């Protein structure tokens, strides 16, 4: 089961970080993949966390906006 309310229970090394291509100071945390359904249209989606909020974007749009953060996690 995915715990969306308690990010502090997740191992920080397991969290994938993505950085905004337009504004590199914005870093988001990948939470999960999902299926977004609007009316009869289904699309793959990404759930991600920015600050304390969860967001959902179509997967293609997410990868257009964000790139995997190459910064290594703190030791």
Secondary structure, 3 states (H helix, E strand, C coil): CCCCCCHHHCCHHHCCEEEECCCCCCEEEEEEEEEEEECCEEEEEEEEEECCEEEEEEHHHHHHHEEECCCCCCC
